Amino acid sequence: MKKLSARRRHPLAAVVVLLLALAATGGLYAVFAPAGKAQADETAQSLAIDEGKKLYSVGCASCHGTGGQGTTDGPSLAGVGSAAVDFQVGTGRMPAQQPGAQVPKKKVVYTQAEIDQLAAYVASLGAGPITPTEKQVSPDGADIARGGDLFRTNCAQCHNFTGEGGALTHGKYAPSLEDVSPKHIYEAMQTGPQSMPSFPDTTMPEQQKRDIIAYVKAVNGEDSASPGGLALGGLGPVSEGLFGWIFGLGALIAVAVWVAAHTAKAKKS
């Protein structure tokens, strides 16, 4: 007993007991904590879906159907994914005020929290493109030159060379990309809203999307400069050629008329 008592009073005994207690606590946490966190995440997702369904019933079901199956007034939402909801509702295009050739961008009527809840509910109807993270849409470190090549190849036909937008057929148009957030540009490429084709990751990888976003922000951002002087709407050679034709040729005609008039006066005198 004296030997056991002496061991208990050993200076390292308290340290050993503390280490054993910490090891036991860590082991118990490793066993129970992940399950608890996963359960909490699942509960939060279920609550978001329930709240989103309520919002959907009030603002969306009249056109898209009570279960998102679609009607004559709106397409099915099964499989469109959360990215499509975040884009359409986050830019104010949905809910639509009235039918037309194209639904315009307008003031957003939902908060971001409500948009996330709507997106969670629609995503539960079928797998589709997921709302991107901040890292996915960030133009930091992207290749602007390569983004310009990709934009001119895939986007400039409709949005023109600097993303100023342009007219399409049957009353439709490609909107300007000025002041559009990187997230919404990324989501538009993912989902292909309205007349726009979609560019999934299998067609256009994430890095290429980031390169395009970097290019758009470089040529159509708040601090974008116009090295050539007047931007002329950023419409490219059409507007520049028209400007040169009207003002350049007009100036030459004016000079020719002035020279001819003064030559005639000189001969008379």
Backbone bond lengths (Angstrom), bond angles and torsions (degrees), N, CA, C in turn:
res aa  C-N    CA-C-N  psi(-1)  N-CA   C-N-CA  omega(-1)  CA-C   N-CA-C  phi
1 M - - - 1.461 - - 1.517 110.84 -
2 K 1.353 115.28 -38.50 1.462 118.39 179.68 1.527 110.46 -64.31
3 K 1.386 115.69 -38.89 1.459 118.63 179.43 1.527 110.93 -65.12
4 L 1.351 117.53 -42.48 1.471 121.56 179.16 1.515 110.86 -63.26
5 S 1.332 116.01 -41.80 1.462 120.27 178.37 1.516 110.85 -63.67
6 A 1.314 116.10 -36.86 1.467 119.66 179.72 1.523 110.95 -67.09
7 R 1.348 115.72 -38.88 1.464 118.86 178.62 1.525 111.34 -65.20
8 R 1.332 115.67 -37.69 1.463 118.75 179.17 1.521 111.40 -64.65
9 R 1.333 115.78 -30.92 1.457 119.25 -179.93 1.524 112.12 -87.20
10 H 1.340 116.79 4.66 1.464 120.05 -179.70 1.535 109.38 -63.63
11 P 1.319 119.68 141.23 1.480 122.20 -177.48 1.521 113.44 -57.79
12 L 1.330 119.01 -29.34 1.468 121.27 -177.50 1.523 113.16 -88.43
13 A 1.328 117.15 -5.91 1.464 119.77 -176.72 1.525 111.39 -62.17
14 A 1.320 117.10 -43.29 1.471 120.62 -179.25 1.522 111.13 -64.43
15 V 1.328 116.28 -37.45 1.468 120.23 179.69 1.521 110.71 -65.71
16 V 1.344 115.95 -42.57 1.461 120.33 179.74 1.523 110.75 -62.95
17 V 1.335 116.35 -44.19 1.470 120.44 179.08 1.529 110.70 -61.81
18 L 1.337 117.04 -41.52 1.461 121.11 179.91 1.526 111.29 -63.77
19 L 1.333 116.60 -42.73 1.462 120.23 179.26 1.524 111.47 -63.86
20 L 1.344 116.26 -41.26 1.464 119.69 177.88 1.527 111.32 -63.45
21 A 1.336 116.58 -39.16 1.466 120.55 179.20 1.525 111.20 -65.74
22 L 1.341 116.36 -42.22 1.462 120.15 178.54 1.525 111.37 -64.59
23 A 1.324 116.58 -40.72 1.462 120.13 179.03 1.523 111.13 -63.49
24 A 1.332 116.03 -41.74 1.464 119.64 179.12 1.525 111.07 -65.42
25 T 1.346 116.48 -41.39 1.472 120.18 179.09 1.521 111.33 -63.87
26 G 1.346 115.79 -44.01 1.462 119.36 178.85 1.510 112.47 -62.78
27 G 1.324 116.71 -39.98 1.456 119.81 178.66 1.510 112.65 -64.11
28 L 1.331 116.52 -43.63 1.462 120.09 178.50 1.526 111.36 -63.85
29 Y 1.343 116.42 -39.24 1.469 119.72 179.20 1.526 111.07 -65.04
30 A 1.340 115.77 -41.24 1.464 119.41 -179.86 1.522 111.57 -63.93
31 V 1.331 116.20 -30.84 1.465 119.71 -178.67 1.522 111.60 -77.62
32 F 1.338 116.84 -43.40 1.462 119.97 -170.53 1.530 114.34 -99.57
33 A 1.339 119.34 -28.73 1.468 120.99 -173.91 1.519 113.48 -65.30
34 P 1.349 121.46 -48.06 1.464 120.05 -178.83 1.514 113.02 -57.69
35 A 1.309 116.80 -41.69 1.462 119.52 179.42 1.517 110.68 -63.72
36 G 1.331 116.19 -39.79 1.458 119.54 179.04 1.513 112.03 -65.60
37 K 1.341 117.27 -40.50 1.462 121.07 179.39 1.522 110.99 -66.67
38 A 1.330 116.33 -43.19 1.460 119.94 179.03 1.522 110.75 -62.33
39 Q 1.332 115.60 -39.99 1.462 119.34 179.16 1.524 110.71 -65.98
40 A 1.342 116.55 -38.51 1.462 120.21 178.73 1.525 111.00 -65.56
41 D 1.351 116.84 -41.39 1.466 120.50 178.31 1.525 111.02 -63.79
42 E 1.324 115.68 -40.73 1.465 119.84 179.89 1.525 110.83 -65.63
43 T 1.329 116.15 -38.94 1.464 120.12 178.34 1.524 111.00 -65.48
44 A 1.342 116.73 -43.14 1.468 120.76 178.96 1.525 111.06 -63.00
45 Q 1.341 116.95 -40.05 1.463 120.70 178.45 1.522 111.07 -65.13
46 S 1.331 116.73 -40.30 1.466 120.54 178.77 1.522 111.10 -64.25
47 L 1.334 116.26 -40.59 1.466 120.03 177.85 1.524 110.91 -64.68
48 A 1.346 116.77 -40.58 1.468 120.47 179.05 1.527 110.50 -63.27
49 I 1.328 117.05 -40.82 1.468 120.75 178.99 1.527 110.58 -64.74
50 D 1.329 116.83 -42.11 1.469 120.46 179.54 1.527 111.10 -63.05
51 E 1.336 116.45 -44.88 1.465 119.70 179.36 1.529 110.55 -67.12
52 G 1.327 116.12 -38.24 1.458 119.83 178.22 1.517 112.20 -64.25
53 K 1.317 116.62 -36.34 1.467 120.25 178.34 1.523 110.94 -64.19
54 K 1.336 116.66 -37.87 1.466 120.10 177.60 1.528 110.61 -64.26
55 L 1.337 116.29 -45.37 1.464 120.17 178.30 1.527 110.74 -63.18
56 Y 1.315 116.19 -39.66 1.462 121.27 179.70 1.524 110.83 -62.56
57 S 1.315 116.88 -42.84 1.467 120.83 -177.97 1.521 111.50 -61.38
58 V 1.327 116.63 -32.77 1.466 120.78 -177.91 1.523 111.73 -83.51
59 G 1.338 117.34 -44.18 1.462 119.86 -170.06 1.509 116.95 -105.81
60 C 1.347 118.97 -11.13 1.467 119.97 -171.15 1.526 114.44 -129.10
61 A 1.335 116.78 -28.41 1.463 120.76 -170.66 1.520 113.13 -63.70
62 S 1.326 118.37 -27.64 1.464 120.31 -177.17 1.524 112.08 -63.66
63 C 1.334 117.43 -27.60 1.470 120.91 179.39 1.528 112.53 -104.66
64 H 1.336 116.62 -39.37 1.465 120.50 -173.60 1.527 113.42 -97.78
65 G 1.330 117.62 0.64 1.458 120.20 178.95 1.514 112.23 90.16
66 T 1.318 116.53 154.51 1.463 121.06 -175.55 1.523 112.74 -65.05
67 G 1.311 117.37 -26.75 1.460 120.70 179.02 1.511 113.36 -114.78
68 G 1.342 116.73 17.46 1.458 120.43 -179.94 1.507 114.13 75.02
69 Q 1.343 117.18 15.67 1.460 120.65 -176.66 1.521 112.79 -78.91
70 G 1.338 117.04 -11.37 1.454 120.89 -179.96 1.515 112.53 91.06
71 T 1.335 115.97 155.77 1.464 122.81 176.71 1.523 108.02 -140.17
72 T 1.313 116.05 -172.83 1.466 119.54 176.47 1.523 111.50 -68.29
73 D 1.334 117.11 -17.22 1.464 120.99 -178.98 1.526 113.53 -97.56
74 G 1.330 117.75 -10.56 1.459 120.12 -178.04 1.511 111.36 -160.95
75 P 1.343 117.85 148.89 1.466 121.21 -177.20 1.525 112.42 -75.34
76 S 1.320 115.26 166.69 1.462 121.18 174.51 1.528 109.63 -67.01
77 L 1.328 115.58 145.86 1.464 120.86 179.25 1.523 112.16 -105.86
78 A 1.310 117.28 3.51 1.464 120.24 178.40 1.526 109.69 -68.27
79 G 1.325 116.44 119.85 1.454 120.98 177.34 1.517 115.49 89.11
80 V 1.347 118.80 1.80 1.469 118.79 179.34 1.527 111.18 -77.41
81 G 1.336 117.11 -23.91 1.455 120.99 175.79 1.515 113.94 82.55
82 S 1.324 115.15 168.80 1.463 121.04 -178.18 1.523 112.04 -71.40
83 A 1.345 117.86 -27.15 1.469 120.55 -178.83 1.523 111.24 -64.27
84 A 1.335 117.32 -39.18 1.462 120.61 179.65 1.527 110.86 -65.10
85 V 1.330 116.47 -40.31 1.469 120.36 179.00 1.518 110.45 -66.07
86 D 1.326 116.42 -44.97 1.463 120.10 -178.97 1.525 110.73 -61.52
87 F 1.338 117.39 -37.33 1.467 120.18 178.78 1.522 111.42 -71.55
88 Q 1.326 116.96 -53.47 1.464 120.56 -173.73 1.529 112.11 -64.78
89 V 1.327 116.43 -44.85 1.464 119.98 -178.30 1.527 110.47 -80.65
90 G 1.336 116.78 -35.48 1.459 120.69 -178.61 1.512 113.95 -70.19
91 T 1.337 118.11 -19.76 1.466 121.45 175.87 1.525 111.95 -101.16
92 G 1.330 117.18 2.80 1.459 120.67 177.59 1.515 114.68 82.19
93 R 1.328 117.48 2.08 1.471 119.04 179.80 1.528 111.26 -69.05
94 M 1.303 115.63 -30.55 1.457 121.47 176.57 1.523 109.29 -121.23
95 P 1.320 117.47 142.76 1.460 128.89 -2.20 1.536 111.74 -67.61
96 A 1.331 115.75 142.60 1.462 120.97 -179.12 1.523 110.18 -74.76
97 Q 1.334 116.05 141.34 1.460 120.28 179.00 1.519 111.96 -78.92
98 Q 1.335 116.26 -37.23 1.457 120.54 -179.25 1.525 109.16 -158.11
99 P 1.332 117.56 154.17 1.468 119.39 178.86 1.523 110.86 -70.27
100 G 1.316 116.08 153.21 1.456 120.79 179.45 1.508 110.46 -175.42
101 A 1.330 115.33 -179.20 1.463 119.94 -179.79 1.517 111.25 -61.68
102 Q 1.334 116.39 -33.49 1.463 120.63 -179.63 1.522 109.00 -153.34
103 V 1.316 116.03 138.52 1.468 120.85 179.49 1.524 108.36 -83.86
104 P 1.331 118.60 120.46 1.468 120.36 -176.40 1.525 112.67 -82.26
105 K 1.308 114.97 161.75 1.455 121.78 173.60 1.523 108.90 -72.71
106 K 1.330 117.02 139.00 1.462 120.51 179.81 1.527 109.67 -150.27
107 K 1.307 117.06 -173.65 1.456 121.45 -177.97 1.526 110.71 -64.06
108 V 1.322 115.66 136.35 1.467 121.36 -179.50 1.528 109.47 -74.17
109 V 1.335 116.71 134.08 1.468 120.81 -176.54 1.526 112.62 -103.40
110 Y 1.325 118.46 -10.34 1.458 122.02 179.64 1.523 110.40 -112.75
111 T 1.322 116.00 152.88 1.459 120.26 172.11 1.529 108.80 -77.08
112 Q 1.338 116.54 165.88 1.461 119.45 179.88 1.523 111.10 -64.11
113 A 1.335 116.74 -35.12 1.471 119.70 178.06 1.525 110.46 -63.57
114 E 1.328 117.28 -41.22 1.465 120.77 178.70 1.530 111.12 -68.43
115 I 1.339 116.30 -37.01 1.468 119.81 176.94 1.524 110.16 -62.68
116 D 1.331 116.67 -41.54 1.466 120.61 178.23 1.528 111.00 -62.51
117 Q 1.329 116.93 -37.88 1.465 120.51 179.04 1.527 110.99 -68.76
118 L 1.333 116.70 -42.53 1.466 120.00 175.64 1.526 110.81 -60.79
119 A 1.333 115.63 -42.90 1.465 120.31 -179.96 1.527 110.97 -63.10
120 A 1.337 116.65 -38.65 1.465 120.21 179.30 1.526 110.74 -64.09
121 Y 1.338 116.62 -40.80 1.467 119.23 179.92 1.527 111.12 -67.38
122 V 1.331 117.33 -47.19 1.469 120.00 -178.96 1.527 110.42 -64.04
123 A 1.334 117.08 -37.17 1.468 119.98 178.08 1.522 111.36 -63.57
124 S 1.334 117.22 -28.31 1.465 120.27 179.50 1.526 112.13 -72.85
125 L 1.339 117.68 -13.57 1.466 121.05 -179.76 1.526 112.06 -79.34
126 G 1.329 116.84 -18.14 1.464 120.62 -179.27 1.514 109.97 169.48
127 A 1.321 116.50 147.45 1.463 120.97 -177.53 1.522 110.82 -64.74
128 G 1.337 115.94 140.87 1.457 121.62 179.61 1.516 110.22 -163.43
129 P 1.338 118.07 -174.89 1.469 121.27 -179.84 1.530 111.66 -57.40
130 I 1.332 115.47 136.10 1.462 121.91 -176.63 1.526 109.90 -95.24
131 T 1.327 116.53 145.69 1.459 121.68 176.62 1.528 109.50 -56.80
132 P 1.333 118.56 126.46 1.471 120.25 -175.92 1.524 112.23 -72.73
133 T 1.317 115.34 158.60 1.460 121.53 176.32 1.530 109.79 -86.30
134 E 1.330 116.09 169.16 1.467 120.52 178.61 1.529 111.00 -61.55
135 K 1.316 116.83 -36.83 1.467 120.61 -179.97 1.522 110.94 -65.47
136 Q 1.325 117.39 -37.34 1.460 121.00 -178.85 1.523 112.38 -66.18
137 V 1.324 117.65 -33.05 1.467 120.43 -174.19 1.522 112.85 -100.39
138 S 1.317 117.84 -4.47 1.456 120.43 -177.03 1.529 110.72 -68.85
139 P 1.351 118.23 129.61 1.469 120.47 178.29 1.525 113.45 -81.31
140 D 1.330 117.55 -0.08 1.464 120.90 -178.75 1.528 110.31 -62.00
141 G 1.324 115.62 127.38 1.455 120.51 178.42 1.517 114.63 79.10
142 A 1.333 117.85 4.39 1.463 120.65 -179.76 1.530 110.35 -79.63
143 D 1.325 116.26 161.91 1.461 123.12 -179.11 1.530 108.61 -94.29
144 I 1.337 116.88 102.56 1.466 121.34 -176.28 1.527 111.03 -65.75
145 A 1.334 117.25 -40.37 1.466 120.39 -178.78 1.529 111.14 -62.74
146 R 1.325 116.19 -45.25 1.466 119.07 178.19 1.524 110.38 -67.14
147 G 1.343 116.70 -35.30 1.457 119.87 176.16 1.517 111.89 -61.88
148 G 1.349 116.43 -36.91 1.461 119.99 176.76 1.517 111.74 -64.31
149 D 1.331 116.79 -41.86 1.470 120.41 177.65 1.529 110.89 -62.20
150 L 1.329 116.11 -44.19 1.467 120.36 179.82 1.525 111.05 -65.73
151 F 1.330 116.74 -39.82 1.463 120.57 -179.31 1.524 110.70 -65.60
152 R 1.320 117.25 -44.75 1.464 119.96 -179.56 1.528 111.77 -66.28
153 T 1.327 116.48 -29.08 1.464 120.19 179.85 1.525 112.28 -78.70
154 N 1.337 117.05 -39.66 1.464 120.70 -170.42 1.527 115.10 -109.65
155 C 1.325 118.18 -19.28 1.467 120.01 -168.59 1.527 114.53 -124.49
156 A 1.342 117.10 -30.25 1.464 120.51 -170.41 1.526 113.14 -65.16
157 Q 1.340 117.74 -23.88 1.465 119.63 -179.40 1.527 111.38 -59.18
158 C 1.323 116.88 -30.79 1.466 120.67 -179.35 1.527 112.18 -108.47
159 H 1.332 116.78 -44.73 1.469 120.42 -175.18 1.524 112.33 -89.26
160 N 1.311 118.92 -0.92 1.459 129.55 -173.60 1.518 111.97 60.44
161 F 1.318 117.00 -178.67 1.464 121.82 -162.94 1.524 114.42 -66.11
162 T 1.317 117.84 -29.27 1.463 119.80 -178.21 1.523 112.69 -118.12
163 G 1.331 117.30 15.65 1.459 120.12 176.40 1.512 114.75 76.98
164 E 1.337 117.42 26.55 1.464 120.48 179.66 1.523 112.51 -82.07
165 G 1.330 117.37 -7.37 1.459 120.31 179.30 1.516 112.10 91.30
166 G 1.325 116.10 171.42 1.458 120.43 -179.83 1.513 111.17 -173.44
167 A 1.329 115.40 166.02 1.461 121.90 -177.41 1.521 110.70 -81.18
168 L 1.346 115.63 145.46 1.453 122.73 173.91 1.531 108.28 -118.55
169 T 1.300 117.56 -163.78 1.463 121.11 -178.10 1.526 111.61 -92.13
170 H 1.336 115.65 161.62 1.467 123.42 173.65 1.532 112.70 56.56
171 G 1.317 117.02 38.79 1.459 121.11 176.15 1.512 115.28 79.29
172 K 1.311 117.82 5.04 1.462 120.91 179.55 1.526 109.98 -93.41
173 Y 1.325 115.89 165.80 1.463 120.33 -178.76 1.523 109.75 -155.75
174 A 1.322 114.67 155.78 1.465 120.78 173.00 1.521 107.15 -92.59
175 P 1.330 118.78 119.06 1.468 120.44 -174.72 1.521 112.51 -70.58
176 S 1.314 115.10 158.35 1.462 120.75 174.42 1.528 109.51 -67.26
177 L 1.319 116.19 145.32 1.463 121.64 178.45 1.523 112.03 -96.73
178 E 1.314 116.36 7.48 1.462 120.10 178.01 1.527 109.81 -67.64
179 D 1.313 116.84 134.09 1.472 124.12 178.48 1.534 113.09 65.33
180 V 1.316 118.80 14.19 1.465 120.87 174.49 1.528 108.08 -85.87
181 S 1.320 117.11 132.13 1.463 120.92 -176.31 1.527 110.71 -68.63
182 P 1.338 117.34 151.38 1.472 120.08 177.09 1.529 112.75 -55.38
183 K 1.330 116.97 -36.56 1.468 119.54 -179.65 1.518 111.21 -63.19
184 H 1.322 117.33 -42.82 1.460 120.07 -178.16 1.531 111.49 -72.58
185 I 1.331 118.08 -32.01 1.470 119.93 174.23 1.527 109.58 -64.04
186 Y 1.325 116.20 -44.32 1.470 121.10 179.47 1.529 110.03 -61.84
187 E 1.335 116.98 -45.44 1.467 120.84 -178.64 1.523 111.49 -65.09
188 A 1.338 116.91 -35.93 1.463 119.73 177.65 1.528 110.43 -63.86
189 M 1.327 116.97 -40.51 1.463 119.73 177.52 1.525 110.88 -66.97
190 Q 1.320 116.85 -35.23 1.467 120.67 179.14 1.523 112.71 -67.37
191 T 1.334 116.05 -43.52 1.465 120.32 -167.03 1.523 114.42 -105.11
192 G 1.341 118.87 -21.31 1.459 120.38 -179.87 1.513 113.44 63.70
193 P 1.343 118.61 65.82 1.465 119.87 -177.91 1.524 112.61 -69.86
194 Q 1.330 115.63 142.81 1.463 124.47 174.93 1.532 111.13 53.66
195 S 1.336 119.84 -116.98 1.469 120.94 -175.25 1.524 113.29 -84.99
196 M 1.316 117.57 -4.44 1.463 120.87 -175.13 1.526 111.16 -81.48
197 P 1.335 118.20 136.40 1.470 119.63 174.11 1.523 110.49 -72.42
198 S 1.310 116.72 155.93 1.466 120.67 178.57 1.524 110.04 -92.51
199 F 1.330 115.21 150.89 1.462 122.03 178.81 1.529 108.37 -127.91
200 P 1.335 117.86 78.74 1.471 120.22 178.95 1.521 110.66 -65.18
201 D 1.328 115.72 169.41 1.462 120.52 -177.34 1.527 112.25 -62.12
202 T 1.323 117.48 -24.67 1.461 119.75 177.72 1.528 111.52 -70.85
203 T 1.335 116.45 -25.71 1.463 121.44 178.66 1.522 111.71 -95.77
204 M 1.326 115.75 -44.22 1.461 121.91 179.84 1.529 108.08 -132.34
205 P 1.317 118.24 103.88 1.471 121.15 -177.36 1.526 112.56 -59.34
206 E 1.312 114.63 162.86 1.468 121.87 -177.44 1.525 112.30 -54.77
207 Q 1.328 118.00 -42.18 1.460 120.92 -177.90 1.529 111.41 -63.34
208 Q 1.320 117.67 -38.24 1.459 120.54 178.78 1.529 111.10 -66.97
209 K 1.318 117.03 -36.37 1.465 120.06 175.84 1.530 110.06 -62.45
210 R 1.328 116.43 -41.95 1.459 120.66 179.02 1.529 110.52 -65.12
211 D 1.323 117.48 -36.19 1.464 121.02 177.49 1.533 110.34 -63.89
212 I 1.324 116.88 -41.99 1.468 120.62 178.96 1.523 110.52 -64.69
213 I 1.328 116.72 -42.63 1.468 120.36 178.40 1.526 110.29 -60.17
214 A 1.327 116.69 -42.86 1.467 120.69 179.35 1.526 110.62 -62.04
215 Y 1.334 117.44 -40.43 1.467 120.69 179.19 1.525 111.05 -65.38
216 V 1.333 116.55 -46.11 1.468 120.23 -179.10 1.527 110.67 -60.27
217 K 1.326 116.72 -42.50 1.460 120.00 -179.98 1.528 111.69 -69.78
218 A 1.339 116.82 -26.93 1.462 120.10 179.84 1.527 111.73 -74.84
219 V 1.341 117.28 -36.85 1.469 120.15 -175.67 1.523 113.02 -101.06
220 N 1.328 117.43 -13.44 1.463 119.61 -175.59 1.520 111.44 -135.90
221 G 1.327 116.06 32.02 1.453 120.31 178.35 1.515 111.86 -99.46
222 E 1.320 115.89 -179.09 1.462 120.59 -178.44 1.525 112.05 -64.71
223 D 1.323 117.31 -33.17 1.463 121.52 -176.51 1.528 112.68 -102.25
224 S 1.329 117.16 14.38 1.461 119.80 -177.98 1.526 110.50 -69.61
225 A 1.330 115.71 135.83 1.466 121.42 179.09 1.521 109.76 -101.85
226 S 1.344 116.12 160.74 1.457 121.90 177.23 1.524 108.00 -118.49
227 P 1.336 117.99 93.96 1.469 120.60 -175.41 1.523 113.54 -59.12
228 G 1.334 117.02 -27.17 1.462 119.79 -177.78 1.509 114.59 -84.89
229 G 1.334 117.35 2.08 1.463 120.15 -177.94 1.510 110.48 102.49
230 L 1.332 117.15 -117.45 1.460 121.11 179.15 1.527 110.55 -67.30
231 A 1.328 116.17 133.21 1.468 119.70 -179.13 1.522 111.82 -73.99
232 L 1.344 117.66 -27.36 1.468 123.21 178.59 1.525 111.99 54.66
233 G 1.330 115.49 36.90 1.453 120.14 177.63 1.508 114.70 78.28
234 G 1.333 117.71 -0.01 1.454 120.23 -179.77 1.514 113.65 63.49
235 L 1.326 117.44 26.96 1.459 120.76 -175.07 1.523 113.33 -87.00
236 G 1.336 117.24 -2.85 1.451 119.47 175.92 1.517 113.46 85.98
237 P 1.336 118.04 -152.90 1.466 121.90 -171.89 1.525 114.56 -64.49
238 V 1.336 118.57 -22.55 1.465 119.85 -179.48 1.522 110.45 -65.53
239 S 1.333 116.19 -53.78 1.461 119.04 -179.27 1.522 111.35 -67.72
240 E 1.340 116.84 -36.77 1.463 119.61 179.50 1.528 110.84 -66.45
241 G 1.333 116.74 -41.59 1.461 119.93 177.80 1.515 112.02 -65.71
242 L 1.343 116.37 -40.47 1.463 119.92 178.22 1.519 110.82 -64.04
243 F 1.331 116.57 -40.93 1.465 120.79 178.01 1.532 110.20 -61.33
244 G 1.349 115.60 -46.42 1.460 119.08 179.83 1.518 112.11 -64.97
245 W 1.331 116.83 -38.00 1.462 120.98 -178.82 1.530 111.21 -66.19
246 I 1.320 116.48 -47.89 1.470 120.04 -175.88 1.522 111.19 -71.45
247 F 1.329 116.69 -54.19 1.459 119.66 -173.68 1.529 112.11 -81.43
248 G 1.337 117.40 -39.64 1.462 119.60 179.74 1.514 111.93 -67.39
249 L 1.347 116.13 -52.50 1.458 119.73 179.65 1.524 111.09 -66.44
250 G 1.346 115.76 -36.34 1.470 119.00 177.41 1.516 111.77 -61.91
251 A 1.336 116.29 -40.35 1.463 119.77 178.71 1.524 110.93 -65.99
252 L 1.336 117.35 -39.89 1.470 120.42 178.23 1.530 111.30 -63.69
253 I 1.331 116.66 -40.98 1.468 119.90 178.29 1.524 110.63 -64.15
254 A 1.342 115.92 -41.91 1.462 119.59 179.48 1.528 110.91 -62.48
255 V 1.326 117.04 -41.88 1.470 120.55 178.41 1.526 110.64 -64.84
256 A 1.337 117.02 -41.56 1.462 120.62 179.94 1.528 111.24 -63.05
257 V 1.333 116.72 -42.28 1.467 120.74 178.39 1.523 110.63 -63.91
258 W 1.338 115.47 -42.16 1.475 119.31 -179.78 1.524 110.77 -63.67
259 V 1.334 116.94 -43.32 1.470 120.71 179.68 1.528 110.36 -64.27
260 A 1.348 116.58 -43.53 1.464 119.89 -179.52 1.517 111.22 -63.28
261 A 1.338 116.89 -41.43 1.465 120.41 -179.51 1.520 111.08 -64.58
262 H 1.321 117.58 -43.59 1.460 120.23 -179.47 1.527 111.59 -71.63
263 T 1.329 117.61 -30.42 1.469 120.44 176.73 1.524 110.54 -66.86
264 A 1.340 116.27 -40.81 1.466 120.52 178.79 1.521 110.86 -64.45
265 K 1.320 117.61 -40.68 1.462 121.22 178.93 1.526 110.77 -65.34
266 A 1.337 115.61 -38.60 1.464 119.43 -179.37 1.524 111.12 -65.91
267 K 1.335 117.95 -37.10 1.460 120.95 179.62 1.521 111.24 -68.71
268 K 1.337 117.12 -38.05 1.465 120.52 179.97 1.523 111.49 -66.51
269 S 1.321 115.13 -37.15 1.456 118.25 -179.28 1.530 110.53 -76.84
